[in-house]
Amino acid sequence: MAKSIRTREDNGQGSARKLSDGQWECVIQSKYINPKTYKPKRFKRKGKNEQEARKNARMAMLAWEKELNYNNRDVKIDKTKTFGVYMDEYLDQVARLSITESGYYSYTKAIKNCFHPYPISRMQLHMLSKKTFEEYFDEIGKKYSKKTCSFPIQLCRRLCDNLVARSLLSENYARQVEMKKEVMDEYNAHMEEVEKNKKEIFTKEDILKFYEAYKQHIGQYSVVVVFLLETGLRASEFASLTNDCIDLDRRIITINKSRAYRYKNGNKDEGIEEYVKVPKNGKTREVYITDLCLECIKEMREQTSLYCECNVDDLLYPTFRNGKRRSNATMEVGFKSLCNKLGIDRGVQSGKNGIKGLCLHSLRHTMNSYANMSSRGNSLVTSMMLGHTREVNEKVYTHANEEILKTIQTPSKLFLEEKDKKEKIKDFDEDELKLLKVLMEKYKDYL
């Protein structure tokens, strides 16, 4: 057997030797006493070369010392533990402390679908590199939307920060990866045409069809659609809206709760349950009740009193059969059926996550878009009503009072009033129309 080469450092880096198989081994001693032996704790690690062996031994020592100092635990570092196990521990012990129960449910669901099925979750920490994260990010980027990928990518980066701080990982490889952008090397006429014709919001004609369906009492969801177009509520906020949040005297709806999902008793093994929480962003907001919105409220209350025998939670528009909150899935089915019945194109296209088209949440985008596009549009006021916090910064401050909320141009104000004017003109006889045209021409500068 070849004689081993030994080297020793005087600065606390331990001693290293070259083994007969070509690897190097380093032994380093901690300044802290091992609680089990009452002697200085020693660490022995191998590497491909002397530098790597010293690095591995020092990291193992630092990881042990940090656990001893911060958590008062004599922990044996498990080198076989996978990145996926560390991810689950991070979610349960660190991330969960700063998020809601519904947020924790969303995080674990995203990790279950977009992280654990991939090879990176089964790798041990010493197998990780910049390349492994590049391959993982690229793989999920091809399969899922940018928004869906953001959850696991951010969690990987935050977990690696945690592991580096604990000296379990030498570098944060996840933060070293530059996200790839889709670059078109050559002109693609077909893709440009698809993007140009992609339907982002509902059109004026669509809105008028929804309005006519509401007036003719077509199905349960025509009134819901018009109500969402007037208020910009999220579907989960609408489902949890109770009558005590509606002040008809002030013409104000207070949005202070929303429906969400969480694990029963905070345990992933016990299944999920529905519960009521504060709205997204954790802030209460107020929505002005327009004339059309008031009609919708009265219509929903009337339907509820006629068809729902048990409304224990005093919901504005519960499920008639059992009085419970309407689920998003049920409402989406009812909405799509209504669109099909009215001949409204939802812009259905196939994408990374399957076939998708405009949904109930698109009504919120529609309301927001038309309110901001109108001549009297104020994006800041609209954002306050919709509950967007990003629009409000330190440089801008305003009071969300009732007078300001009244100025918001909802789709009904933009399109339905115009439609009503045209219908009134139709009621004039021929002589009256001629007189009206003369008067309008004469006084056009004052109109």
DRENTI-246233 format. One record per residue (C-alpha): residue in three letters; x, y, z. Coordinates in Angstrom, 1 decimal. Layout:
N
R  type      c1      c2      c3
R   ALA       X       Y       Z
...
//
This chain:
447
R  type      c1      c2      c3
R   MET     0.0     0.0     0.0
R   ALA     1.3     3.4    -0.9
R   LYS     2.3     5.7     1.9
R   SER    -0.2     8.4     2.6
R   ILE     0.7    12.1     2.3
R   ARG    -0.2    14.2     5.4
R   THR    -0.4    18.0     5.6
R   ARG    -1.3    20.1     8.6
R   GLU    -2.6    23.6     8.9
R   ASP    -1.8    25.9    11.9
R   ASN    -4.8    28.1    11.5
R   GLY    -7.5    25.8    12.7
R   GLN    -8.1    24.1     9.3
R   GLY    -7.2    20.6    10.6
R   SER    -5.0    18.0     9.1
R   ALA    -5.4    16.3     5.8
R   ARG    -3.9    13.2     4.1
R   LYS    -4.1    11.6     0.7
R   LEU    -5.5     8.1     0.8
R   SER    -4.4     5.1    -1.2
R   ASP    -7.4     5.4    -3.5
R   GLY    -6.5     8.9    -4.6
R   GLN    -9.0    10.8    -2.4
R   TRP    -8.1    13.2     0.4
R   GLU    -9.4    13.0     4.0
R   CYS    -9.4    15.9     6.4
R   VAL    -9.9    15.8    10.2
R   ILE   -10.8    19.1    12.0
R   GLN   -11.5    19.8    15.6
R   SER   -14.1    22.1    17.0
R   LYS   -13.5    24.6    19.8
R   TYR   -16.7    23.3    21.5
R   ILE   -16.9    20.2    23.7
R   ASN   -18.9    17.2    22.5
R   PRO   -21.7    16.8    25.1
R   LYS   -21.5    13.0    24.8
R   THR   -17.8    12.5    25.2
R   TYR   -16.8    15.8    27.0
R   LYS   -13.9    16.1    24.6
R   PRO   -13.5    18.5    21.6
R   LYS   -15.8    17.4    18.8
R   ARG   -13.9    16.1    15.8
R   PHE   -15.0    15.9    12.1
R   LYS   -13.7    13.7     9.4
R   ARG   -14.6    14.3     5.7
R   LYS   -13.3    13.2     2.3
R   GLY   -12.9    15.0    -1.0
R   LYS   -11.5    14.6    -4.5
R   ASN    -8.6    16.8    -3.5
R   GLU    -7.1    18.4    -0.4
R   GLN    -9.0    21.7    -0.8
R   GLU   -12.4    19.9    -1.2
R   ALA   -11.7    17.6     1.8
R   ARG   -10.9    20.6     4.0
R   LYS   -13.9    22.5     2.8
R   ASN   -16.2    19.6     3.5
R   ALA   -14.8    19.0     7.0
R   ARG   -15.0    22.7     7.9
R   MET   -18.6    23.0     6.7
R   ALA   -19.6    19.9     8.8
R   MET   -18.0    21.5    11.8
R   LEU   -19.7    24.9    11.3
R   ALA   -23.1    23.3    10.7
R   TRP   -22.8    21.4    14.0
R   GLU   -21.5    24.5    15.9
R   LYS   -24.5    26.6    14.7
R   GLU   -27.0    24.0    15.8
R   LEU   -25.3    23.8    19.2
R   ASN   -25.2    27.6    19.6
R   TYR   -28.6    28.6    18.2
R   ASN   -30.8    25.6    19.0
R   ASN   -28.7    24.0    21.8
R   ARG   -28.8    20.7    19.9
R   ASP   -26.1    18.1    19.4
R   VAL   -27.1    17.2    15.9
R   LYS   -25.5    14.6    13.7
R   ILE   -25.7    15.9    10.1
R   ASP   -27.4    13.3     7.9
R   LYS   -25.5    13.3     4.6
R   THR   -28.1    11.0     3.0
R   LYS   -31.0    13.5     3.5
R   THR   -32.3    14.6     0.2
R   PHE   -33.1    18.2    -1.0
R   GLY   -36.8    17.2    -1.1
R   VAL   -36.7    16.4     2.6
R   TYR   -35.0    19.7     3.4
R   MET   -37.8    21.4     1.4
R   ASP   -40.6    19.8     3.4
R   GLU   -38.8    20.7     6.7
R   TYR   -38.3    24.3     5.5
R   LEU   -42.0    24.7     4.6
R   ASP   -43.1    23.3     8.0
R   GLN   -40.5    24.9    10.3
R   VAL   -39.6    28.2     8.6
R   ALA   -41.9    29.3     5.8
R   ARG   -45.1    28.4     7.6
R   LEU   -44.3    30.9    10.4
R   SER   -44.8    33.9     8.0
R   ILE   -47.7    32.8     5.9
R   THR   -51.5    32.2     6.3
R   GLU   -52.9    28.7     6.6
R   SER   -54.3    29.0     3.0
R   GLY   -50.8    30.2     1.9
R   TYR   -49.3    27.1     3.5
R   TYR   -51.8    24.9     1.6
R   SER   -50.9    26.7    -1.7
R   TYR   -47.2    26.3    -1.1
R   THR   -47.4    22.6    -0.3
R   LYS   -49.7    22.0    -3.2
R   ALA   -47.2    23.7    -5.6
R   ILE   -44.3    21.8    -4.2
R   LYS   -46.1    18.5    -4.5
R   ASN   -47.0    19.1    -8.1
R   CYS   -44.0    21.1    -9.4
R   PHE   -41.0    20.0    -7.3
R   HIS   -41.2    16.5    -5.8
R   PRO   -41.8    14.7    -9.1
R   TYR   -38.5    16.0   -10.4
R   PRO   -35.0    14.4    -9.9
R   ILE   -33.7    17.5    -8.0
R   SER   -35.9    16.6    -5.0
R   ARG   -34.2    13.2    -4.7
R   MET   -30.6    14.6    -4.7
R   GLN   -28.4    14.9    -1.7
R   LEU   -27.0    18.3    -0.9
R   HIS   -23.5    17.4    -2.3
R   MET   -25.0    16.6    -5.6
R   LEU   -26.5    20.0    -6.1
R   SER   -24.9    22.5    -8.5
R   LYS   -25.8    25.4   -10.7
R   LYS   -26.4    23.0   -13.5
R   THR   -28.9    20.9   -11.6
R   PHE   -31.0    24.0   -10.9
R   GLU   -30.7    25.2   -14.5
R   GLU   -32.1    21.9   -15.7
R   TYR   -34.9    21.9   -13.1
R   PHE   -36.0    25.5   -13.8
R   ASP   -35.8    24.9   -17.5
R   GLU   -37.9    21.7   -17.3
R   ILE   -40.8    23.3   -15.3
R   GLY   -40.6    26.4   -17.4
R   LYS   -41.5    24.4   -20.5
R   LYS   -44.4    22.7   -18.8
R   TYR   -46.0    25.4   -16.6
R   SER   -46.8    29.1   -16.9
R   LYS   -44.5    31.7   -15.5
R   LYS   -46.8    32.3   -12.5
R   THR   -47.0    28.6   -11.6
R   CYS   -43.2    28.3   -11.8
R   SER   -42.6    31.3    -9.5
R   PHE   -43.6    29.3    -6.4
R   PRO   -41.1    26.5    -6.5
R   ILE   -38.3    28.7    -7.9
R   GLN   -38.6    31.2    -5.1
R   LEU   -38.9    28.4    -2.5
R   CYS   -35.7    26.8    -3.9
R   ARG   -33.8    30.1    -3.6
R   ARG   -35.1    30.7    -0.1
R   LEU   -34.3    27.2     1.1
R   CYS   -30.8    27.4    -0.3
R   ASP   -30.3    30.7     1.6
R   ASN   -31.3    28.8     4.7
R   LEU   -28.9    25.9     4.0
R   VAL   -26.0    28.3     3.3
R   ALA   -26.7    30.1     6.5
R   ARG   -26.6    26.8     8.3
R   SER   -23.3    25.8     6.5
R   LEU   -25.0    22.8     5.0
R   LEU   -24.5    24.2     1.5
R   SER   -21.5    26.1     0.3
R   GLU   -23.2    28.3    -2.2
R   ASN   -26.7    29.3    -3.2
R   TYR   -26.7    27.7    -6.7
R   ALA   -30.4    28.5    -7.2
R   ARG   -29.7    32.2    -7.1
R   GLN   -26.9    31.8    -9.6
R   VAL   -29.3    30.7   -12.3
R   GLU   -30.4    33.3   -14.9
R   MET   -34.0    32.6   -16.0
R   LYS   -34.3    32.0   -19.7
R   LYS   -36.4    34.4   -21.8
R   GLU   -38.3    33.3   -24.8
R   VAL   -36.5    34.8   -27.8
R   MET   -37.8    34.6   -31.3
R   ASP   -35.0    34.1   -33.7
R   GLU   -37.1    34.7   -36.7
R   TYR   -40.5    36.1   -37.6
R   ASN   -43.4    33.8   -36.9
R   ALA   -46.5    35.1   -38.6
R   HIS   -48.8    32.4   -37.2
R   MET   -47.7    33.1   -33.6
R   GLU   -48.1    36.9   -34.1
R   GLU   -51.6    36.4   -35.4
R   VAL   -52.5    34.1   -32.5
R   GLU   -51.3    36.6   -29.9
R   LYS   -53.0    39.5   -31.7
R   ASN   -56.3    37.7   -31.7
R   LYS   -56.0    36.4   -28.2
R   LYS   -59.0    37.4   -26.1
R   GLU   -57.9    39.1   -22.9
R   ILE   -61.2    40.6   -21.6
R   PHE   -64.9    40.5   -22.6
R   THR   -66.0    42.9   -25.3
R   LYS   -68.8    45.5   -25.3
R   GLU   -71.0    43.1   -27.2
R   ASP   -70.4    40.4   -24.6
R   ILE   -71.3    42.7   -21.8
R   LEU   -74.6    43.7   -23.5
R   LYS   -75.4    40.0   -23.9
R   PHE   -74.8    39.4   -20.2
R   TYR   -77.0    42.3   -19.3
R   GLU   -79.8    41.1   -21.5
R   ALA   -79.6    37.6   -20.0
R   TYR   -79.8    39.2   -16.5
R   LYS   -82.9    41.2   -17.6
R   GLN   -84.5    38.0   -18.9
R   HIS   -83.6    36.0   -15.7
R   ILE   -81.6    33.4   -17.7
R   GLY   -80.2    30.9   -15.1
R   GLN   -78.7    31.6   -11.7
R   TYR   -75.5    33.1   -12.9
R   SER   -76.5    36.0   -15.2
R   VAL   -77.1    38.1   -12.1
R   VAL   -73.7    37.0   -10.6
R   VAL   -71.9    38.0   -13.8
R   VAL   -73.4    41.5   -13.9
R   PHE   -72.7    41.9   -10.2
R   LEU   -69.1    41.0   -10.6
R   LEU   -68.7    43.3   -13.6
R   GLU   -70.1    46.2   -11.5
R   THR   -68.1    45.5    -8.3
R   GLY   -64.8    43.9    -9.5
R   LEU   -65.0    41.3    -6.7
R   ARG   -63.1    38.1    -6.8
R   ALA   -65.2    35.0    -7.0
R   SER   -64.1    33.8    -3.5
R   GLU   -65.0    37.2    -2.1
R   PHE   -68.4    37.1    -3.7
R   ALA   -69.0    33.6    -2.4
R   SER   -68.3    34.7     1.2
R   LEU   -70.3    38.0     1.0
R   THR   -72.9    38.3     3.8
R   ASN   -75.8    40.7     4.0
R   ASP   -74.4    42.5     7.0
R   CYS   -71.5    43.7     4.8
R   ILE   -74.0    45.5     2.5
R   ASP   -75.1    49.0     3.6
R   LEU   -77.9    50.1     1.3
R   ASP   -78.3    53.5     3.0
R   ARG   -74.6    54.4     2.4
R   ARG   -74.6    52.5    -0.9
R   ILE   -71.4    50.7     0.2
R   ILE   -70.3    47.0     0.3
R   THR   -67.5    46.2     2.8
R   ILE   -65.2    43.4     1.6
R   ASN   -63.8    41.9     4.8
R   LYS   -63.7    38.2     4.2
R   SER   -62.9    35.6     1.5
R   ARG   -63.1    31.8     1.1
R   ALA   -59.9    29.8     1.2
R   TYR   -58.6    26.3     1.9
R   ARG   -56.3    24.9     4.6
R   TYR   -55.3    21.6     6.1
R   LYS   -57.5    20.3     8.9
R   ASN   -55.9    21.0    12.3
R   GLY   -52.9    22.2    10.4
R   ASN   -52.0    18.5     9.6
R   LYS   -51.4    17.5     5.9
R   ASP   -52.5    14.0     6.7
R   GLU   -56.0    14.9     7.8
R   GLY   -57.2    16.3     4.4
R   ILE   -58.3    19.9     3.6
R   GLU   -61.2    22.0     4.7
R   GLU   -62.8    25.3     3.5
R   TYR   -62.7    28.3     5.8
R   VAL   -63.3    32.1     5.8
R   LYS   -60.3    34.4     6.0
R   VAL   -59.5    38.1     5.4
R   PRO   -59.3    39.1     1.8
R   LYS   -56.1    38.9    -0.3
R   ASN   -53.5    41.4     1.0
R   GLY   -55.2    41.2     4.4
R   LYS   -57.0    44.5     4.0
R   THR   -60.7    45.5     4.2
R   ARG   -61.9    47.7     1.4
R   GLU   -65.2    49.4     0.3
R   VAL   -67.1    49.1    -3.0
R   TYR   -69.7    51.6    -4.2
R   ILE   -73.1    50.2    -5.0
R   THR   -74.2    51.5    -8.4
R   ASP   -77.8    51.5    -9.5
R   LEU   -77.3    48.3   -11.5
R   CYS   -75.4    46.7    -8.6
R   LEU   -78.4    47.6    -6.3
R   GLU   -80.7    45.8    -8.7
R   CYS   -78.5    42.7    -8.6
R   ILE   -78.4    42.7    -4.8
R   LYS   -82.2    42.9    -4.6
R   GLU   -82.5    40.1    -7.2
R   MET   -80.1    37.8    -5.4
R   ARG   -81.8    38.4    -2.1
R   GLU   -85.2    37.6    -3.6
R   GLN   -84.0    34.4    -5.2
R   THR   -82.3    33.3    -2.0
R   SER   -85.5    33.9     0.0
R   LEU   -87.6    31.9    -2.5
R   TYR   -85.3    29.0    -3.2
R   CYS   -83.0    28.6    -0.2
R   GLU   -84.6    27.2     2.9
R   CYS   -81.5    27.3     5.1
R   ASN   -79.1    30.3     5.0
R   VAL   -77.4    29.9     8.4
R   ASP   -74.5    32.3     7.5
R   ASP   -76.8    35.0     6.1
R   LEU   -75.0    34.8     2.7
R   LEU   -76.0    37.2    -0.1
R   TYR   -76.2    34.3    -2.6
R   PRO   -75.7    30.8    -1.2
R   THR   -76.1    27.5    -2.8
R   PHE   -79.9    27.0    -2.8
R   ARG   -79.8    23.3    -2.0
R   ASN   -77.9    23.5     1.3
R   GLY   -77.3    27.2     2.1
R   LYS   -73.5    26.9     1.9
R   ARG   -71.0    29.1     0.1
R   ARG   -70.8    28.5    -3.7
R   SER   -67.6    26.8    -4.7
R   ASN   -65.3    28.3    -7.4
R   ALA   -65.7    25.1    -9.4
R   THR   -69.5    25.2    -9.3
R   MET   -69.6    28.8   -10.2
R   GLU   -67.1    28.3   -13.1
R   VAL   -69.3    25.5   -14.6
R   GLY   -72.4    27.7   -14.3
R   PHE   -70.6    30.6   -15.9
R   LYS   -69.3    28.6   -18.8
R   SER   -72.7    27.1   -19.4
R   LEU   -74.2    30.7   -19.5
R   CYS   -71.5    31.8   -22.0
R   ASN   -72.3    28.8   -24.3
R   LYS   -76.0    29.5   -24.1
R   LEU   -75.5    33.2   -25.0
R   GLY   -73.0    32.4   -27.8
R   ILE   -70.2    34.3   -26.0
R   ASP   -66.7    33.4   -27.1
R   ARG   -64.4    32.9   -24.1
R   GLY   -61.2    32.8   -26.3
R   VAL   -60.5    29.2   -25.4
R   GLN   -57.0    28.1   -26.4
R   SER   -54.6    25.3   -25.6
R   GLY   -51.6    26.2   -23.5
R   LYS   -49.0    24.7   -21.2
R   ASN   -51.6    23.8   -18.6
R   GLY   -54.2    22.5   -20.9
R   ILE   -57.2    24.2   -22.6
R   LYS   -58.0    27.6   -21.0
R   GLY   -60.3    30.5   -21.7
R   LEU   -61.8    33.6   -20.0
R   CYS   -63.2    32.7   -16.6
R   LEU   -65.0    34.4   -13.7
R   HIS   -61.8    36.2   -12.7
R   SER   -61.7    37.7   -16.2
R   LEU   -64.8    39.7   -15.3
R   ARG   -62.6    41.4   -12.7
R   HIS   -60.0    42.2   -15.4
R   THR   -62.7    43.4   -17.7
R   MET   -64.1    45.8   -15.1
R   ASN   -60.6    47.1   -14.3
R   SER   -59.7    47.6   -18.0
R   TYR   -62.8    49.5   -19.0
R   ALA   -62.7    51.6   -15.8
R   ASN   -59.2    52.7   -16.6
R   MET   -59.7    53.2   -20.3
R   SER   -62.6    55.6   -19.9
R   SER   -62.0    59.3   -20.2
R   ARG   -62.7    59.8   -16.5
R   GLY   -60.7    56.7   -15.5
R   ASN   -58.5    56.9   -12.4
R   SER   -56.3    53.8   -12.0
R   LEU   -55.4    54.7    -8.4
R   VAL   -59.1    54.9    -7.3
R   THR   -59.9    51.7    -9.3
R   SER   -57.0    49.9    -7.7
R   MET   -58.2    50.8    -4.2
R   MET   -61.7    49.5    -4.9
R   LEU   -60.2    46.2    -6.4
R   GLY   -57.8    45.8    -3.4
R   HIS   -54.6    46.2    -5.4
R   THR   -51.9    47.5    -3.0
R   ARG   -49.1    47.8    -5.6
R   GLU   -50.6    50.9    -7.2
R   VAL   -50.4    52.8    -3.9
R   ASN   -46.9    53.9    -2.9
R   GLU   -45.4    56.4    -0.4
R   LYS   -45.6    59.3    -2.9
R   VAL   -49.4    59.0    -3.3
R   TYR   -52.0    59.2    -0.6
R   THR   -55.8    59.5    -0.9
R   HIS   -59.0    58.8     1.0
R   ALA   -61.1    56.0    -0.5
R   ASN   -64.3    57.9     0.3
R   GLU   -67.8    57.4    -1.2
R   GLU   -67.6    60.4    -3.5
R   ILE   -64.4    59.1    -5.1
R   LEU   -65.8    55.6    -5.5
R   LYS   -68.8    57.0    -7.3
R   THR   -66.6    58.3   -10.1
R   ILE   -65.5    54.8   -11.2
R   GLN   -66.7    54.1   -14.7
R   THR   -68.1    50.6   -14.6
R   PRO   -69.1    48.7   -17.8
R   SER   -72.7    49.5   -17.2
R   LYS   -72.0    53.3   -17.1
R   LEU   -70.0    53.0   -20.3
R   PHE   -72.2    50.8   -22.4
R   LEU   -75.6    50.3   -20.9
R   GLU   -76.4    54.0   -20.6
R   GLU   -75.4    54.5   -24.3
R   LYS   -77.7    51.6   -25.2
R   ASP   -80.6    53.1   -23.2
R   LYS   -80.2    56.4   -25.0
R   LYS   -80.4    54.8   -28.4
R   GLU   -83.5    52.8   -27.4
R   LYS   -85.2    56.0   -26.1
R   ILE   -84.5    57.7   -29.5
R   LYS   -86.2    54.8   -31.2
R   ASP   -89.4    55.7   -29.4
R   PHE   -89.7    59.1   -31.0
R   ASP   -91.9    59.4   -34.2
R   GLU   -90.5    60.8   -37.4
R   ASP   -91.5    64.4   -36.8
R   GLU   -90.0    64.4   -33.3
R   LEU   -86.8    62.9   -34.6
R   LYS   -86.4    65.6   -37.2
R   LEU   -87.0    68.3   -34.5
R   LEU   -84.5    66.5   -32.2
R   LYS   -81.8    66.5   -34.9
R   VAL   -82.3    70.2   -35.6
R   LEU   -82.0    71.0   -31.9
R   MET   -79.0    68.8   -31.4
R   GLU   -77.3    70.5   -34.4
R   LYS   -78.1    74.0   -33.2
R   TYR   -76.9    73.4   -29.6
R   LYS   -74.1    70.9   -30.3
R   ASP   -71.5    73.3   -28.7
R   TYR   -73.4    73.2   -25.4
R   LEU   -74.0    69.4   -25.3
//
